[in-house]
């Protein structure tokens, strides 16, 4: 126990844990790289197998089978033995443990040196309490400088990564609200940290000064209660009225918008576009079948020309109204670049209407990334496949949108037509049977 007390075991443990977490990332990344290398080897082997088989087929039919067996050997070996880790992974892990141990020893040695120094000061008749108070106060100033620099560094290097201009009309209002909130929070963060850390240094213990006990002050209590309360109230009201202005759409604007239905389920999205009538047919969960996964009510003739969207494609500078639903549990319709989010609730329709102001190609040009795509995600943790519940979103010109829409298949396929006719026949027979029994 004396060893644990002397080397400040808690501090050593925390430092060792932090270093171990950092090293584990290196080990896992090395493992991932090894797995990728193994996959690449398998792909190369498969390619070689195909080429060898093709060449053998041109030469003689009898040599094709041995060539194929030879080419497929690496794949079979990989399946049987699994992914073999590179020995360097184990070496890295061993070096990591060794580094953690050396850091622990170093911290212990530094602790011992400080203890020896304190004992020496005591033996010389010098006070060690004030010395440590001064040391701690100076470390507060160092922490303040490093912390403020960290805030500055995060804004410079991570600001552009975490914030891009919105690609919708309403997004500009949300961005304004976000920027104002960020500025207020940053000012409070900087001012409060400067005050707290500076006071810890200025009012540190000194031989000629004694601490004064200051238990209460009504004026200060009012200041630091009323000012934050008013600020937060203004921010909440600002957000409330901004949200209301975005979601409260007039009936006229709703009629002028393109209606698109998005239905979530674990773990996929189904997109339905209206046909030429501009209306989407009703759904009824009681009508759900293996063929009719959405439970579309084909008695509603508006559903006969509805189209299935392989992705979400919308025209630029045109209002689009999304009708959002869910088949199983709570999901969330979320497009970060558009500042769009709305819950997908089972048994309930929710809506979000917006106008995109930038095509996908324009965004790619702006970012200098020609592989960039808008993506619609699920923003509610809904199970094991939540991370991959997404849909590509493309913003195109009106002409490109119409051309794409004309190529999309109809929901009401031939198989569904047959199923619908059978259900109608069954209903008619059941009605006739009931009528005969009644007579």
Buried (B, 14 or more C-beta within 10 A) or exposed (E): EEEEEEBBBEBBEEBBEEBBEEBEEBBEEBBEEBBEEBEEEBEEBBEBBEEBBEEBEEEEEEBBEEBBEBBBEBBEEBEEEEEEBBEEBEEBBEEBBEBBEEBBEEBBEEBEEEEEEBEEEEEEEEEEEEEEBBEEBEEBBEEBEEBBEEEEEEEEEEEEEEEBEBBBBBBEBBBEBBEEEEEBEEEEEBEEBEEEBBEBBEEBBEEEEEEEEEEEEEEEEEEEEEEEEEEEEEBEEBBEEBBEEBEEBEEEEEEEBBBBBBBBBBBBBBBBBBBEEEBBBBBEEEBBEEEBBBBBBBBBEBBBBBBBBEBBBBBBEBBBBBBBBBBEBBBBBBBBBBBBBBBBBBEEEBBBBBBBBBBBBEBBEEEEEEEBEBBBBBBBEBBEEBEEBBBEBBBBBEEBBEEBBEEBEBBBEEEBEEBBEEBEEEEEEEEEEEEEEEE
